[in-house]
Amino acid sequence: MSSTTTARGLRVSELASAVGVAPDTIRYYERAGLLPAPDRTPSGYRAYGSGAVDRLRFIQGAQRLGLRLRDIADLLAIRDTGVCPCEPAEQLLGRRLTELDAELARLATLRQEMAAMLASLTADQCPPPSPGTWCPDPEGR
């Protein structure tokens, strides 16, 4: 970041480029309350301070962990008061881990079902399928 950029603040496109998101994402986060409204230049451009980069990196890290934007907003609101958000983060991550375990179990079951279906397909002598099915009726109906 150049000293000129630091003095005038980051424009939306510069901030977006710095953290690897689209400029529309920055605007959305502002509308959603994840980013505080920045100062404006005399010509009306947004001028984000250097703290916006750190805030966006926090948001990205929380998203990678699967936290929802409303949960991230809650953590940011706590963080903005100067209080450590560790306890609420622990609760959110614990809940997310439980959800992830349930999803992994569901996917493991789906995988078993798909593997069983694949194993039951006979490629050797497979006649044309009946309308609306993958495979012909094994009993010839």
C-alpha positions in Angstrom: 0.0 0.0 0.0 1.6 3.3 -1.1 1.7 6.3 1.2 -0.7 8.1 -1.1 -3.2 5.3 -0.8 -2.8 5.3 3.0 -3.3 9.0 3.2 -6.5 9.0 1.1 -7.8 5.6 2.2 -8.5 2.6 0.0 -11.0 2.8 -2.8 -13.5 -0.1 -3.1 -11.5 -1.7 -6.0 -8.2 -1.4 -4.1 -9.6 -2.9 -1.0 -11.2 -5.7 -3.0 -7.9 -6.4 -4.8 -6.0 -6.4 -1.5 -8.1 -9.2 -0.1 -9.0 -11.1 -3.3 -12.8 -10.4 -3.5 -15.0 -8.6 -6.0 -15.8 -4.9 -5.4 -19.5 -5.9 -5.2 -18.6 -8.1 -2.2 -17.2 -5.1 -0.4 -20.3 -3.1 -1.1 -22.5 -6.1 0.0 -20.6 -6.5 3.3 -21.1 -2.8 3.9 -24.8 -3.0 3.3 -25.0 -6.1 5.5 -23.2 -4.3 8.4 -20.1 -6.4 8.3 -18.0 -3.4 7.2 -18.7 -0.1 8.8 -19.5 2.7 6.3 -16.3 4.3 5.4 -15.5 8.0 5.1 -16.2 9.5 1.6 -13.9 11.6 -0.4 -15.1 15.1 -1.5 -16.0 13.4 -4.9 -18.1 10.7 -3.1 -15.7 7.8 -3.4 -15.5 5.4 -0.4 -12.2 5.7 1.4 -11.6 2.6 3.6 -9.0 2.7 6.4 -6.3 0.1 6.7 -8.4 -1.7 9.4 -10.8 -2.7 6.7 -8.2 -5.2 5.3 -7.9 -6.9 8.6 -11.6 -7.0 9.1 -12.1 -8.6 5.7 -9.5 -11.2 6.4 -11.3 -12.0 9.6 -14.5 -12.4 7.7 -12.8 -14.6 5.1 -11.3 -16.8 7.8 -14.6 -17.2 9.5 -16.3 -18.1 6.2 -13.6 -20.7 5.5 -14.7 -22.3 8.8 -18.2 -22.4 7.6 -19.6 -19.7 9.8 -22.7 -17.9 8.4 -22.5 -14.1 7.8 -25.0 -13.4 10.6 -22.7 -15.3 13.0 -19.7 -13.4 11.7 -21.5 -10.2 12.2 -22.2 -11.2 15.8 -18.5 -11.9 16.4 -17.5 -8.6 14.8 -20.0 -6.7 16.9 -18.5 -8.2 20.1 -15.0 -7.6 18.8 -15.9 -4.0 18.0 -16.7 -3.4 21.7 -13.2 -4.4 22.6 -14.3 -7.6 24.3 -12.6 -10.8 23.2 -15.1 -12.9 21.1 -13.5 -16.2 22.1 -16.4 -17.5 24.1 -19.1 -16.9 21.5 -16.7 -18.1 18.8 -16.2 -21.3 20.8 -20.0 -21.8 20.8 -20.4 -21.1 17.1 -17.5 -23.3 16.1 -18.8 -26.1 18.4 -22.2 -25.9 16.7 -20.6 -25.8 13.2 -18.5 -28.8 14.0 -21.6 -30.7 15.1 -23.3 -29.7 11.8 -20.2 -30.8 9.8 -20.1 -34.2 11.5 -23.8 -34.7 10.6 -23.1 -33.7 7.0 -20.1 -36.1 6.8 -22.2 -38.9 8.2 -24.9 -38.1 5.6 -22.3 -38.1 2.8 -20.8 -41.4 4.0 -24.2 -43.0 3.8 -24.8 -41.5 0.4 -21.4 -42.8 -0.8 -22.3 -46.3 0.4 -25.6 -46.2 -1.4 -24.0 -45.0 -4.6 -21.2 -47.6 -4.4 -23.8 -50.3 -3.9 -25.8 -49.0 -6.9 -22.6 -48.9 -9.0 -21.7 -52.5 -8.0 -25.2 -53.7 -8.9 -25.0 -52.3 -12.5 -24.2 -55.0 -15.0 -22.3 -53.7 -17.9 -21.9 -57.0 -19.6 -25.4 -57.6 -20.9 -27.3 -54.5 -20.2 -30.4 -54.2 -22.5 -31.9 -50.7 -23.2 -33.5 -49.2 -20.1 -37.2 -48.9 -19.6 -38.6 -45.4 -20.0 -38.1 -43.3 -16.9 -35.4 -45.7 -15.4 -31.7 -46.1 -15.5 -31.7 -49.8 -16.0 -34.2 -52.3 -17.5 -36.6 -54.1 -15.2 -34.6 -57.2 -14.1 -37.7 -59.3 -14.3 -38.5 -58.1 -17.9 -41.7 -56.2 -17.0 
